[in-house]
Every structure is written in structure tokens, then in C-alpha cells.
Amino acid sequence: MTFTLFEPLMPMPSVTFLSVAHEGLPASEAAAHLAIGWVGILSGLTTVLETGAPLAGPPSV
């Protein structure tokens, strides 16, 4: 897995992009699920960084 931080092509103040890539995984259903999982994780991270509050999750039982 590789994490890459990079600046946007058009400069924007206080903006940084994060890319996550899984390398060497065989094409499979599990690999597709990993990609979907990272979308949720990074979305939650973005929410915390932008608002200071965690993304609302399902209610606890």
C-alpha cells in the first residue's frame, strides 16, 4: 500500500491531496472491497480535519 501527499495542480491555499494505492493485489472481490473501504476511511478523516468532529456513524446497540 502506498500513501502519497501532493499539492494540487492549480495552487489553492491550505489544500493538500492524499492518494492511496494498493499495489500487487490480484484482481479479486476482496481487492474491490478494500478500495471501497478506503473511500469511507478517507471521507471520515476529511470530515475530522475540516470540522473537528467525527463523521456520524450508525447508532450503537
DALINMO-V93717 format. One line per field, one symbol per residue. psi: psi as a letter, one per 20 degrees, with the letter a starting at -180 (. if undefined). burial: # if it has 24 or more other C-alpha atoms within 12 Angstrom, else .. A space follows every 50 residues. Layout:
psi=???
burial=???
This chain:
psi=pppppqqqgopppkpqqpppppqjpqorhghhhggghhggghgggggghh iiqqppaqqq.
burial=.................................................. ...........
